[in-house]
Each structure stands twice: as C-alpha cells, then as structure tokens.
Amino acid sequence: MVKIELWQEILEKQKMLDKAICELAQNGYKLAECERDYKIAVNKKALELRSQDVPVTLINQVIYGYEDIAKLRFERDTAQVKYNANLEYIQTIKLMIRILENQLSREYGNTKGV
C-alpha cells in the first residue's frame, strides 16, 4: 500500500471508531433503561405475590415465569448482548488501527506530519 492509502485507511477506521463509540453510548443508555424497567417490574411482582400470601421462599422461583417479567428480562439480556458486541467491535477497530499504524511506521518510518 502507498503511504497515503494507509493513512486514509487509518482515518476511515477512526471514523468507524467514533461512530461505534456513539452507538455504544446509545446502547449503554438502552441497557440501563431495560435494567431499570426489569428491576421495577420484578419488585412490583414480588410485592404483589407477597400480598397474595405466596411464601417468600417461593417468590423467587415463580416470579420469572410470568410473561411480562420474562419479556423484560429478555429485553434486558438482548440489550446487554448488543452492548457487549459493540464493545468488541470497538476493540476490533482499535486493533485494526494499531496494525495499520505499525505497518505505516515499518514501511515509512516517522509518520508525524503525514
């Protein structure tokens, strides 16, 4: 690769990194919302079951079988997966940038002022 092409590819990867970081913030916010909604629903359902005289020792076993709780848990878990995948993608882009920078450095020496 020519020096300019390497540098342009690095800049392209940096743009991808910026976009991925913005998406990470959005995914993190979504994850937090899902976690909040799930915990509130679990607490409400636990109080509801307790008021129906369900033994405390059984509440934790039966609460996750309710459709609304299971749906919120699924949404929370999928938000977590998306957030984790986004983190992995960011790490991959960083690695690509480092590889390109090392290649540029090996082939052309000092890259300052490019």
Protein Blocks (a to p, Z undefined) as FASTA:
>chain_A
ZZklmmmmmmmmmmmmmmmmmmmmmmmmmmmmmmmmmmmmmmmmmmmmmmnopafklmmm
mmmmpmklmmmmmmmmmmmmmmmmmmmmmmmmmmmmmmmmmmmmmmnopaehZZ
